[in-house]
Amino acid sequence: MLLPCCLNYVRILKERGIAVIFEKENINTLESDSELLITMMGAFAQAESESISANVRWGMRQAMHEGKATIQYKKLYAYERGADDKPKIIPEQAEVVKRIYREFLAGASLRMIKDGLEADGILNVSGGKDWSITAVRSILASEKYCGDVLLQKTFRSDCISRKTIRNTGQLPMYLVQNHHEAIVDRRTFDAAQAEVARRNAARSPSKKCAPTGLTSYASKYALTERLVCGECDTLYRRCTWARNDEKHIVWRCVSRLDYGKKYCHDSPTLDEEPLKQAIMAAINSVMSEKGDLVRQIASVMERELIPLPGESMSLADIDRRLQTLEQQTQELVMQAAQENDAQKYAPQLKTIMDEVSALRKRRTFLEEQRRNNAAASQRIESAASAMEHGQAEKLEWDETLIRQLVDTVKVISAEKIIVYLRGGFEIEQEMSLR
């Protein structure tokens, strides 16, 4: 890429009678054979650069394969370089990281977390007072906070353009587990990743306001994601009515609100206060049997975490087997090159590659299952904890409590709702009309 640019500039200068002298190579661009010499010398130089670059890349990837991690501390919040050249926790910043994970799993949006950090005067990684949503998101996404390091997230396309490309499967990544002291435990980290995926995959209940079908996560009101129409299974939306200069808060079925009676005929409009009172009445009705309920929640959690039947290989077993197959592949390729007979070893290579493909799919499935189990465990533990620490007397409405305890509220009619608590508990509740 650099060679054509060099020749182009040399030709422009040559047209104007300007010579470029390469003293080391003894080349004068005004001479007739200079362009050929420049082309040859440039090709040799580029080949040498590519060879050196390939050697450097090989060395770096070999170091990654051996679990040697190089960490950039300048933008890494809550860690600094320790005496053993590994990340060392900064205690006051570590508490901020724990707070971010705790609030995120409790239902707060990234913007709410950002605003809270700024309101409390907490400094960011650069020592400034302003936080960004990107900074909060990167803390939630970084595996370093659970003690791991994922290597080769990006790579350089070539040694000439030096363009950095995100690794989305073009090259292998290397995960070094338990590399350094963690700030959050692995279960909390996995639950956060599952929650991120859940929010990103959320679909809009109506394409009228979201033509792409996607929606943004709404965390201001806990019922936004939990109140469901019993007739058409569409979410309810919070609306403000103004009558006689007075504001009135109601919840309405999104399908009925956007399309009238075309898809939903009889969904009722609910006043917010009686709705909240009915939900809290349902929750308070089981607080007297709190001990039994906590035990049932724990039982559900155990069932959620039972390993999949028929899975005999762990993730570590799969990684070891993949490493063995990689070595076998290299040996077969070398033998085929020495004998100059690729067809002889083609069947063996195909068998190995088929097994590698199957193992990678199996590993992906197990990792996804582990994340889902961690997310389920985290949600159920939060519900059990909320129940366990709840006061015996009547509870009052609290958005965080609703997110921890309530899975769904289904609207059956204007007089009746069904409250589904996390863990599969169902409570039918009458509503008092105003």
C-alpha positions as a Markdown table, in Angstrom:
| # | Residue | x | y | z |
|---|---|---|---|---|
| 1 | Met | 0.0 | 0.0 | 0.0 |
| 2 | Leu | 2.9 | 2.4 | 0.8 |
| 3 | Leu | 4.8 | 1.5 | -2.4 |
| 4 | Pro | 2.2 | 2.8 | -4.9 |
| 5 | Cys | 2.0 | 6.1 | -2.9 |
| 6 | Cys | 5.8 | 6.4 | -3.0 |
| 7 | Leu | 5.9 | 5.8 | -6.7 |
| 8 | Asn | 3.1 | 8.3 | -7.3 |
| 9 | Tyr | 4.8 | 11.1 | -5.5 |
| 10 | Val | 8.1 | 10.3 | -7.2 |
| 11 | Arg | 6.5 | 10.5 | -10.6 |
| 12 | Ile | 4.8 | 13.8 | -9.8 |
| 13 | Leu | 8.1 | 15.3 | -8.7 |
| 14 | Lys | 9.9 | 13.8 | -11.7 |
| 15 | Glu | 7.4 | 15.5 | -14.1 |
| 16 | Arg | 8.5 | 18.8 | -12.6 |
| 17 | Gly | 12.2 | 17.9 | -12.9 |
| 18 | Ile | 12.7 | 17.4 | -9.2 |
| 19 | Ala | 14.9 | 14.5 | -8.2 |
| 20 | Val | 14.6 | 12.4 | -5.0 |
| 21 | Ile | 17.9 | 11.0 | -3.9 |
| 22 | Phe | 18.0 | 7.8 | -1.8 |
| 23 | Glu | 21.5 | 8.0 | -0.4 |
| 24 | Lys | 21.6 | 4.6 | 1.2 |
| 25 | Glu | 20.4 | 2.8 | -1.9 |
| 26 | Asn | 22.2 | 5.2 | -4.3 |
| 27 | Ile | 19.1 | 5.8 | -6.4 |
| 28 | Asn | 18.3 | 9.0 | -8.3 |
| 29 | Thr | 14.7 | 9.2 | -9.4 |
| 30 | Leu | 15.6 | 11.2 | -12.6 |
| 31 | Glu | 17.5 | 8.2 | -13.9 |
| 32 | Ser | 15.7 | 5.8 | -16.3 |
| 33 | Asp | 16.0 | 2.7 | -14.2 |
| 34 | Ser | 15.1 | 4.4 | -10.8 |
| 35 | Glu | 11.5 | 3.4 | -10.8 |
| 36 | Leu | 12.3 | -0.3 | -11.2 |
| 37 | Leu | 14.9 | -0.1 | -8.4 |
| 38 | Ile | 12.5 | 1.7 | -6.1 |
| 39 | Thr | 9.8 | -0.9 | -6.8 |
| 40 | Met | 12.2 | -3.7 | -6.0 |
| 41 | Met | 13.6 | -2.1 | -2.9 |
| 42 | Gly | 10.2 | -1.2 | -1.6 |
| 43 | Ala | 8.9 | -4.7 | -2.2 |
| 44 | Phe | 11.9 | -6.1 | -0.2 |
| 45 | Ala | 11.3 | -3.6 | 2.6 |
| 46 | Gln | 7.6 | -4.4 | 2.8 |
| 47 | Ala | 8.2 | -8.1 | 2.8 |
| 48 | Glu | 10.7 | -7.6 | 5.7 |
| 49 | Ser | 8.2 | -5.6 | 7.6 |
| 50 | Glu | 5.5 | -8.2 | 7.1 |
| 51 | Ser | 7.9 | -10.9 | 8.2 |
| 52 | Ile | 8.9 | -9.0 | 11.4 |
| 53 | Ser | 5.2 | -8.2 | 12.1 |
| 54 | Ala | 4.2 | -11.9 | 11.6 |
| 55 | Asn | 7.0 | -12.9 | 14.1 |
| 56 | Val | 5.8 | -10.4 | 16.6 |
| 57 | Arg | 2.2 | -11.5 | 16.2 |
| 58 | Trp | 3.2 | -15.1 | 16.7 |
| 59 | Gly | 5.1 | -14.2 | 19.8 |
| 60 | Met | 2.2 | -12.3 | 21.3 |
| 61 | Arg | -0.3 | -15.0 | 20.5 |
| 62 | Gln | 2.0 | -17.7 | 22.0 |
| 63 | Ala | 2.1 | -15.6 | 25.1 |
| 64 | Met | -1.7 | -15.3 | 25.1 |
| 65 | His | -1.9 | -19.1 | 24.7 |
| 66 | Glu | 0.3 | -19.5 | 27.8 |
| 67 | Gly | -1.9 | -17.2 | 29.8 |
| 68 | Lys | 0.4 | -14.2 | 29.9 |
| 69 | Ala | -1.8 | -11.0 | 30.0 |
| 70 | Thr | -0.8 | -7.4 | 29.2 |
| 71 | Ile | -3.2 | -5.0 | 30.8 |
| 72 | Gln | -3.6 | -1.3 | 30.1 |
| 73 | Tyr | -4.2 | 0.4 | 33.4 |
| 74 | Lys | -4.8 | 4.0 | 32.2 |
| 75 | Lys | -8.5 | 3.4 | 31.5 |
| 76 | Leu | -9.1 | 0.6 | 33.9 |
| 77 | Tyr | -11.3 | 1.7 | 36.8 |
| 78 | Ala | -10.7 | 0.4 | 40.4 |
| 79 | Tyr | -7.4 | -1.4 | 39.5 |
| 80 | Glu | -3.8 | -0.3 | 39.5 |
| 81 | Arg | -0.5 | -2.1 | 38.7 |
| 82 | Gly | 0.6 | -4.2 | 41.7 |
| 83 | Ala | 4.0 | -5.2 | 42.9 |
| 84 | Asp | 3.6 | -8.6 | 41.2 |
| 85 | Asp | 2.7 | -6.8 | 37.9 |
| 86 | Lys | -0.9 | -8.0 | 38.3 |
| 87 | Pro | -3.9 | -5.7 | 38.9 |
| 88 | Lys | -4.3 | -4.5 | 42.5 |
| 89 | Ile | -7.7 | -3.4 | 43.8 |
| 90 | Ile | -8.2 | 0.3 | 44.7 |
| 91 | Pro | -10.6 | -0.2 | 47.7 |
| 92 | Glu | -12.7 | 3.1 | 47.4 |
| 93 | Gln | -13.2 | 2.6 | 43.6 |
| 94 | Ala | -14.0 | -1.1 | 44.1 |
| 95 | Glu | -17.0 | -0.1 | 46.2 |
| 96 | Val | -18.2 | 2.0 | 43.3 |
| 97 | Val | -17.9 | -1.0 | 41.0 |
| 98 | Lys | -20.0 | -3.1 | 43.4 |
| 99 | Arg | -22.5 | -0.4 | 43.6 |
| 100 | Ile | -22.8 | -0.2 | 39.8 |
| 101 | Tyr | -23.4 | -4.0 | 39.6 |
| 102 | Arg | -25.9 | -3.9 | 42.5 |
| 103 | Glu | -28.0 | -1.1 | 41.1 |
| 104 | Phe | -28.0 | -2.6 | 37.6 |
| 105 | Leu | -29.2 | -6.0 | 38.8 |
| 106 | Ala | -31.8 | -4.2 | 40.9 |
| 107 | Gly | -33.3 | -2.7 | 37.7 |
| 108 | Ala | -31.6 | 0.7 | 37.3 |
| 109 | Ser | -30.8 | 1.9 | 33.8 |
| 110 | Leu | -27.3 | 2.9 | 32.8 |
| 111 | Arg | -28.4 | 6.6 | 32.8 |
| 112 | Met | -29.8 | 6.3 | 36.3 |
| 113 | Ile | -26.6 | 4.8 | 37.5 |
| 114 | Lys | -24.6 | 7.5 | 35.7 |
| 115 | Asp | -26.7 | 10.3 | 37.2 |
| 116 | Gly | -26.4 | 8.8 | 40.7 |
| 117 | Leu | -22.7 | 8.6 | 40.5 |
| 118 | Glu | -22.5 | 12.3 | 39.4 |
| 119 | Ala | -25.0 | 13.4 | 42.1 |
| 120 | Asp | -22.8 | 11.8 | 44.8 |
| 121 | Gly | -19.7 | 13.4 | 43.5 |
| 122 | Ile | -17.9 | 10.2 | 42.7 |
| 123 | Leu | -14.9 | 10.7 | 40.4 |
| 124 | Asn | -14.4 | 8.8 | 37.2 |
| 125 | Val | -11.2 | 6.9 | 36.1 |
| 126 | Ser | -9.6 | 10.2 | 34.9 |
| 127 | Gly | -10.4 | 12.0 | 38.1 |
| 128 | Gly | -13.3 | 14.0 | 36.6 |
| 129 | Lys | -16.8 | 14.5 | 38.0 |
| 130 | Asp | -18.6 | 13.6 | 34.8 |
| 131 | Trp | -19.5 | 10.0 | 34.0 |
| 132 | Ser | -20.7 | 8.6 | 30.7 |
| 133 | Ile | -23.1 | 5.8 | 29.9 |
| 134 | Thr | -20.2 | 4.2 | 27.9 |
| 135 | Ala | -18.0 | 4.2 | 31.0 |
| 136 | Val | -20.8 | 2.5 | 33.1 |
| 137 | Arg | -21.4 | 0.0 | 30.3 |
| 138 | Ser | -17.7 | -0.9 | 30.0 |
| 139 | Ile | -17.5 | -1.6 | 33.8 |
| 140 | Leu | -20.5 | -4.0 | 33.5 |
| 141 | Ala | -19.0 | -5.7 | 30.4 |
| 142 | Ser | -15.4 | -6.1 | 31.5 |
| 143 | Glu | -14.5 | -9.6 | 32.7 |
| 144 | Lys | -11.6 | -8.1 | 34.7 |
| 145 | Tyr | -13.9 | -7.3 | 37.5 |
| 146 | Cys | -14.6 | -10.9 | 38.2 |
| 147 | Gly | -10.8 | -11.7 | 38.1 |
| 148 | Asp | -10.5 | -12.9 | 34.5 |
| 149 | Val | -8.7 | -11.5 | 31.5 |
| 150 | Leu | -10.0 | -12.1 | 27.9 |
| 151 | Leu | -7.1 | -11.7 | 25.4 |
| 152 | Gln | -7.2 | -10.8 | 21.7 |
| 153 | Lys | -10.5 | -8.9 | 21.8 |
| 154 | Thr | -9.1 | -6.8 | 18.9 |
| 155 | Phe | -6.3 | -7.3 | 16.3 |
| 156 | Arg | -4.4 | -5.4 | 13.6 |
| 157 | Ser | -5.4 | -6.0 | 10.0 |
| 158 | Asp | -1.9 | -5.7 | 8.7 |
| 159 | Cys | 1.4 | -4.0 | 9.5 |
| 160 | Ile | 0.9 | -1.3 | 6.8 |
| 161 | Ser | -2.5 | 0.2 | 7.6 |
| 162 | Arg | -2.4 | -0.9 | 11.3 |
| 163 | Lys | -6.1 | -0.7 | 11.4 |
| 164 | Thr | -7.6 | -2.1 | 14.6 |
| 165 | Ile | -10.4 | -4.6 | 14.0 |
| 166 | Arg | -12.8 | -6.0 | 16.7 |
| 167 | Asn | -12.4 | -9.8 | 17.0 |
| 168 | Thr | -15.8 | -11.3 | 16.4 |
| 169 | Gly | -14.5 | -14.8 | 15.6 |
| 170 | Gln | -11.9 | -14.2 | 13.0 |
| 171 | Leu | -9.2 | -15.2 | 15.5 |
| 172 | Pro | -9.2 | -17.3 | 18.7 |
| 173 | Met | -9.6 | -15.5 | 22.0 |
| 174 | Tyr | -7.9 | -16.6 | 25.2 |
| 175 | Leu | -9.7 | -16.5 | 28.6 |
| 176 | Val | -7.4 | -16.5 | 31.6 |
| 177 | Gln | -9.5 | -17.3 | 34.6 |
| 178 | Asn | -8.7 | -16.3 | 38.2 |
| 179 | His | -5.8 | -14.1 | 36.9 |
| 180 | His | -6.1 | -11.6 | 39.7 |
| 181 | Glu | -8.3 | -10.7 | 42.7 |
| 182 | Ala | -11.9 | -10.1 | 41.8 |
| 183 | Ile | -14.1 | -7.2 | 42.8 |
| 184 | Val | -17.5 | -9.0 | 42.1 |
| 185 | Asp | -18.0 | -12.7 | 42.2 |
| 186 | Arg | -18.5 | -14.7 | 39.0 |
| 187 | Arg | -22.2 | -15.3 | 39.6 |
| 188 | Thr | -22.9 | -11.6 | 39.9 |
| 189 | Phe | -20.9 | -10.9 | 36.7 |
| 190 | Asp | -22.6 | -13.6 | 34.7 |
| 191 | Ala | -26.0 | -12.4 | 36.0 |
| 192 | Ala | -25.1 | -8.9 | 34.8 |
| 193 | Gln | -24.2 | -10.2 | 31.3 |
| 194 | Ala | -27.5 | -12.1 | 31.1 |
| 195 | Glu | -29.4 | -8.9 | 32.2 |
| 196 | Val | -27.5 | -6.9 | 29.5 |
| 197 | Ala | -28.5 | -9.5 | 26.9 |
| 198 | Arg | -32.1 | -9.5 | 28.1 |
| 199 | Arg | -32.4 | -5.7 | 27.9 |
| 200 | Asn | -30.8 | -5.6 | 24.4 |
| 201 | Ala | -33.1 | -8.3 | 23.1 |
| 202 | Ala | -36.3 | -6.6 | 24.4 |
| 203 | Arg | -38.9 | -6.1 | 21.8 |
| 204 | Ser | -41.3 | -3.2 | 21.5 |
| 205 | Pro | -44.9 | -4.0 | 22.2 |
| 206 | Ser | -46.0 | -1.8 | 19.3 |
| 207 | Lys | -44.3 | -1.0 | 16.0 |
| 208 | Lys | -46.2 | 2.2 | 15.7 |
| 209 | Cys | -43.7 | 4.0 | 18.0 |
| 210 | Ala | -40.8 | 1.6 | 17.2 |
| 211 | Pro | -40.7 | 0.6 | 13.5 |
| 212 | Thr | -37.6 | -1.6 | 14.0 |
| 213 | Gly | -39.4 | -3.7 | 16.6 |
| 214 | Leu | -36.7 | -2.9 | 19.1 |
| 215 | Thr | -37.2 | -0.9 | 22.3 |
| 216 | Ser | -35.1 | 0.8 | 24.9 |
| 217 | Tyr | -35.0 | -0.4 | 28.4 |
| 218 | Ala | -37.3 | 1.6 | 30.7 |
| 219 | Ser | -36.5 | 1.4 | 34.4 |
| 220 | Lys | -38.2 | 4.5 | 35.9 |
| 221 | Tyr | -41.3 | 2.5 | 36.6 |
| 222 | Ala | -41.1 | -1.1 | 37.7 |
| 223 | Leu | -44.5 | -1.9 | 36.1 |
| 224 | Thr | -43.4 | -0.8 | 32.6 |
| 225 | Glu | -42.0 | -4.2 | 31.9 |
| 226 | Arg | -44.3 | -6.3 | 34.2 |
| 227 | Leu | -47.9 | -5.2 | 33.7 |
| 228 | Val | -49.4 | -7.4 | 30.9 |
| 229 | Cys | -52.8 | -7.4 | 29.3 |
| 230 | Gly | -54.7 | -10.6 | 30.0 |
| 231 | Glu | -56.5 | -10.5 | 26.7 |
| 232 | Cys | -53.7 | -9.9 | 24.1 |
| 233 | Asp | -50.5 | -10.4 | 26.2 |
| 234 | Thr | -49.3 | -6.9 | 25.3 |
| 235 | Leu | -47.5 | -4.7 | 27.9 |
| 236 | Tyr | -49.3 | -1.8 | 29.6 |
| 237 | Arg | -48.1 | 1.8 | 29.3 |
| 238 | Arg | -48.2 | 4.5 | 31.9 |
| 239 | Cys | -50.3 | 7.5 | 30.7 |
| 240 | Thr | -51.0 | 10.9 | 32.2 |
| 241 | Trp | -54.6 | 12.2 | 31.7 |
| 242 | Ala | -55.4 | 15.9 | 32.3 |
| 243 | Arg | -58.9 | 16.6 | 33.4 |
| 244 | Asn | -60.2 | 19.9 | 34.8 |
| 245 | Asp | -56.6 | 21.0 | 35.2 |
| 246 | Glu | -55.8 | 17.9 | 37.3 |
| 247 | Lys | -53.4 | 15.2 | 36.3 |
| 248 | His | -54.5 | 11.7 | 36.6 |
| 249 | Ile | -52.1 | 8.7 | 36.2 |
| 250 | Val | -53.5 | 5.5 | 34.5 |
| 251 | Trp | -52.1 | 2.4 | 32.8 |
| 252 | Arg | -53.4 | 1.3 | 29.4 |
| 253 | Cys | -52.8 | -1.7 | 27.1 |
| 254 | Val | -50.3 | -0.6 | 24.4 |
| 255 | Ser | -52.1 | -2.5 | 21.7 |
| 256 | Arg | -55.4 | -0.9 | 22.6 |
| 257 | Leu | -53.8 | 2.5 | 23.0 |
| 258 | Asp | -52.0 | 2.5 | 19.6 |
| 259 | Tyr | -54.5 | 0.5 | 17.5 |
| 260 | Gly | -57.8 | 0.9 | 19.2 |
| 261 | Lys | -60.1 | -2.2 | 19.3 |
| 262 | Lys | -58.4 | -3.8 | 16.3 |
| 263 | Tyr | -56.3 | -6.2 | 18.3 |
| 264 | Cys | -57.6 | -5.8 | 21.8 |
| 265 | His | -61.3 | -5.3 | 22.6 |
| 266 | Asp | -61.9 | -5.3 | 26.3 |
| 267 | Ser | -58.7 | -4.4 | 28.1 |
| 268 | Pro | -59.5 | -2.1 | 31.0 |
| 269 | Thr | -57.8 | 1.2 | 31.9 |
| 270 | Leu | -56.4 | 1.0 | 35.4 |
| 271 | Asp | -55.8 | 3.9 | 37.9 |
| 272 | Glu | -52.3 | 3.7 | 39.2 |
| 273 | Glu | -53.0 | 4.0 | 42.9 |
| 274 | Pro | -55.6 | 1.2 | 43.2 |
| 275 | Leu | -53.3 | -0.9 | 41.0 |
| 276 | Lys | -50.3 | -0.4 | 43.4 |
| 277 | Gln | -52.5 | -1.1 | 46.4 |
| 278 | Ala | -53.7 | -4.4 | 44.9 |
| 279 | Ile | -50.1 | -5.5 | 44.1 |
| 280 | Met | -48.9 | -4.6 | 47.6 |
| 281 | Ala | -51.9 | -6.4 | 49.1 |
| 282 | Ala | -50.9 | -9.5 | 47.2 |
| 283 | Ile | -47.3 | -9.3 | 48.4 |
| 284 | Asn | -48.3 | -8.6 | 52.0 |
| 285 | Ser | -50.7 | -11.5 | 52.0 |
| 286 | Val | -47.8 | -13.9 | 51.7 |
| 287 | Met | -45.5 | -12.1 | 54.2 |
| 288 | Ser | -47.2 | -13.9 | 57.1 |
| 289 | Glu | -45.9 | -17.2 | 55.6 |
| 290 | Lys | -42.5 | -15.7 | 54.9 |
| 291 | Gly | -40.5 | -18.6 | 56.2 |
| 292 | Asp | -42.3 | -21.2 | 54.0 |
| 293 | Leu | -42.1 | -18.9 | 51.0 |
| 294 | Val | -38.3 | -18.4 | 51.4 |
| 295 | Arg | -37.8 | -22.2 | 51.6 |
| 296 | Gln | -39.8 | -22.6 | 48.5 |
| 297 | Ile | -37.8 | -20.0 | 46.7 |
| 298 | Ala | -34.6 | -21.7 | 47.8 |
| 299 | Ser | -36.0 | -25.0 | 46.5 |
| 300 | Val | -36.7 | -23.4 | 43.1 |
| 301 | Met | -33.2 | -22.0 | 43.0 |
| 302 | Glu | -31.7 | -25.5 | 43.5 |
| 303 | Arg | -33.8 | -26.9 | 40.7 |
| 304 | Glu | -32.6 | -24.0 | 38.4 |
| 305 | Leu | -29.0 | -24.9 | 39.1 |
| 306 | Ile | -29.2 | -28.7 | 38.5 |
| 307 | Pro | -26.7 | -29.6 | 35.8 |
| 308 | Leu | -28.1 | -30.6 | 32.4 |
| 309 | Pro | -28.6 | -34.4 | 32.1 |
| 310 | Gly | -26.2 | -36.1 | 29.8 |
| 311 | Glu | -23.5 | -33.5 | 30.0 |
| 312 | Ser | -20.4 | -35.5 | 30.8 |
| 313 | Met | -17.8 | -32.9 | 29.8 |
| 314 | Ser | -17.0 | -29.7 | 31.6 |
| 315 | Leu | -15.8 | -26.5 | 29.9 |
| 316 | Ala | -12.3 | -27.3 | 31.1 |
| 317 | Asp | -12.5 | -30.8 | 29.5 |
| 318 | Ile | -13.7 | -29.3 | 26.2 |
| 319 | Asp | -10.8 | -26.8 | 26.2 |
| 320 | Arg | -8.3 | -29.6 | 26.9 |
| 321 | Arg | -9.7 | -31.7 | 24.1 |
| 322 | Leu | -9.6 | -28.8 | 21.7 |
| 323 | Gln | -6.0 | -28.2 | 22.5 |
| 324 | Thr | -5.2 | -31.9 | 21.8 |
| 325 | Leu | -7.0 | -31.8 | 18.5 |
| 326 | Glu | -5.1 | -28.6 | 17.5 |
| 327 | Gln | -1.8 | -30.3 | 18.2 |
| 328 | Gln | -2.9 | -33.4 | 16.1 |
| 329 | Thr | -3.9 | -31.0 | 13.3 |
| 330 | Gln | -0.5 | -29.4 | 13.3 |
| 331 | Glu | 1.3 | -32.7 | 13.2 |
| 332 | Leu | -0.9 | -34.0 | 10.3 |
| 333 | Val | -0.3 | -30.8 | 8.3 |
| 334 | Met | 3.5 | -31.1 | 8.8 |
| 335 | Gln | 3.5 | -34.7 | 7.7 |
| 336 | Ala | 1.4 | -33.9 | 4.6 |
| 337 | Ala | 3.9 | -31.1 | 3.8 |
| 338 | Gln | 6.9 | -33.4 | 4.2 |
| 339 | Glu | 5.4 | -36.2 | 2.1 |
| 340 | Asn | 3.8 | -33.7 | -0.4 |
| 341 | Asp | 0.6 | -35.7 | -0.3 |
| 342 | Ala | -2.4 | -33.7 | 1.1 |
| 343 | Gln | -5.0 | -36.3 | -0.1 |
| 344 | Lys | -3.5 | -39.0 | 2.1 |
| 345 | Tyr | -4.3 | -37.1 | 5.3 |
| 346 | Ala | -7.5 | -35.3 | 4.2 |
| 347 | Pro | -9.9 | -37.9 | 5.8 |
| 348 | Gln | -8.1 | -37.7 | 9.2 |
| 349 | Leu | -8.1 | -33.9 | 9.0 |
| 350 | Lys | -11.8 | -33.8 | 8.2 |
| 351 | Thr | -12.6 | -36.1 | 11.2 |
| 352 | Ile | -10.7 | -33.8 | 13.5 |
| 353 | Met | -12.3 | -30.6 | 12.1 |
| 354 | Asp | -15.8 | -32.2 | 12.5 |
| 355 | Glu | -15.0 | -33.0 | 16.2 |
| 356 | Val | -13.6 | -29.5 | 16.7 |
| 357 | Ser | -16.8 | -27.9 | 15.3 |
| 358 | Ala | -19.0 | -30.1 | 17.5 |
| 359 | Leu | -17.0 | -29.3 | 20.6 |
| 360 | Arg | -17.1 | -25.6 | 20.0 |
| 361 | Lys | -20.9 | -25.7 | 19.6 |
| 362 | Arg | -21.1 | -27.7 | 22.8 |
| 363 | Arg | -18.9 | -25.2 | 24.6 |
| 364 | Thr | -21.1 | -22.3 | 23.4 |
| 365 | Phe | -24.2 | -24.1 | 24.7 |
| 366 | Leu | -22.7 | -24.8 | 28.1 |
| 367 | Glu | -21.5 | -21.3 | 28.5 |
| 368 | Glu | -24.9 | -19.9 | 27.6 |
| 369 | Gln | -26.5 | -22.4 | 30.0 |
| 370 | Arg | -24.1 | -21.3 | 32.8 |
| 371 | Arg | -25.0 | -17.7 | 32.2 |
| 372 | Asn | -28.7 | -18.4 | 32.3 |
| 373 | Asn | -28.4 | -20.4 | 35.5 |
| 374 | Ala | -26.4 | -17.7 | 37.1 |
| 375 | Ala | -29.0 | -15.1 | 36.1 |
| 376 | Ala | -31.8 | -17.3 | 37.4 |
| 377 | Ser | -29.9 | -17.9 | 40.6 |
| 378 | Gln | -29.3 | -14.2 | 41.1 |
| 379 | Arg | -32.9 | -13.2 | 40.5 |
| 380 | Ile | -34.2 | -15.9 | 42.9 |
| 381 | Glu | -31.7 | -15.1 | 45.6 |
| 382 | Ser | -32.6 | -11.4 | 45.3 |
| 383 | Ala | -36.3 | -12.4 | 45.8 |
| 384 | Ala | -35.5 | -14.7 | 48.7 |
| 385 | Ser | -33.3 | -12.0 | 50.3 |
| 386 | Ala | -36.0 | -9.3 | 49.9 |
| 387 | Met | -38.5 | -11.7 | 51.6 |
| 388 | Glu | -36.1 | -12.7 | 54.3 |
| 389 | His | -35.3 | -9.1 | 55.3 |
| 390 | Gly | -38.8 | -7.7 | 54.8 |
| 391 | Gln | -40.5 | -6.5 | 57.9 |
| 392 | Ala | -43.3 | -8.5 | 59.4 |
| 393 | Glu | -45.6 | -5.5 | 59.2 |
| 394 | Lys | -47.2 | -4.2 | 56.1 |
| 395 | Leu | -44.8 | -3.3 | 53.3 |
| 396 | Glu | -45.2 | -0.1 | 51.3 |
| 397 | Trp | -44.7 | 0.4 | 47.6 |
| 398 | Asp | -41.1 | 0.5 | 46.5 |
| 399 | Glu | -39.9 | 0.3 | 42.9 |
| 400 | Thr | -36.8 | -1.8 | 43.8 |
| 401 | Leu | -38.8 | -4.2 | 45.9 |
| 402 | Ile | -41.2 | -4.8 | 43.0 |
| 403 | Arg | -38.4 | -5.5 | 40.6 |
| 404 | Gln | -36.9 | -8.0 | 43.0 |
| 405 | Leu | -40.1 | -9.8 | 43.9 |
| 406 | Val | -42.6 | -9.5 | 41.0 |
| 407 | Asp | -42.1 | -11.2 | 37.7 |
| 408 | Thr | -45.4 | -10.3 | 36.0 |
| 409 | Val | -48.7 | -8.8 | 36.8 |
| 410 | Lys | -51.5 | -9.9 | 34.5 |
| 411 | Val | -54.7 | -7.8 | 34.1 |
| 412 | Ile | -57.7 | -10.1 | 34.0 |
| 413 | Ser | -60.3 | -7.3 | 34.3 |
| 414 | Ala | -60.9 | -4.0 | 35.9 |
| 415 | Glu | -61.6 | -5.8 | 39.2 |
| 416 | Lys | -59.0 | -8.6 | 39.2 |
| 417 | Ile | -55.3 | -9.0 | 38.6 |
| 418 | Ile | -52.9 | -12.0 | 39.0 |
| 419 | Val | -49.5 | -11.3 | 40.6 |
| 420 | Tyr | -46.7 | -13.7 | 39.6 |
| 421 | Leu | -43.8 | -13.6 | 42.1 |
| 422 | Arg | -40.3 | -14.7 | 41.1 |
| 423 | Gly | -40.0 | -18.5 | 41.6 |
| 424 | Gly | -43.4 | -19.3 | 40.1 |
| 425 | Phe | -45.7 | -18.2 | 42.9 |
| 426 | Glu | -49.2 | -17.0 | 41.7 |
| 427 | Ile | -51.5 | -14.7 | 43.7 |
| 428 | Glu | -55.0 | -13.7 | 42.5 |
| 429 | Gln | -56.0 | -10.3 | 43.8 |
| 430 | Glu | -59.2 | -8.3 | 43.8 |
| 431 | Met | -58.9 | -4.6 | 43.0 |
| 432 | Ser | -60.8 | -1.9 | 44.9 |
| 433 | Leu | -62.4 | 0.5 | 42.4 |
| 434 | Arg | -62.4 | 4.3 | 43.0 |
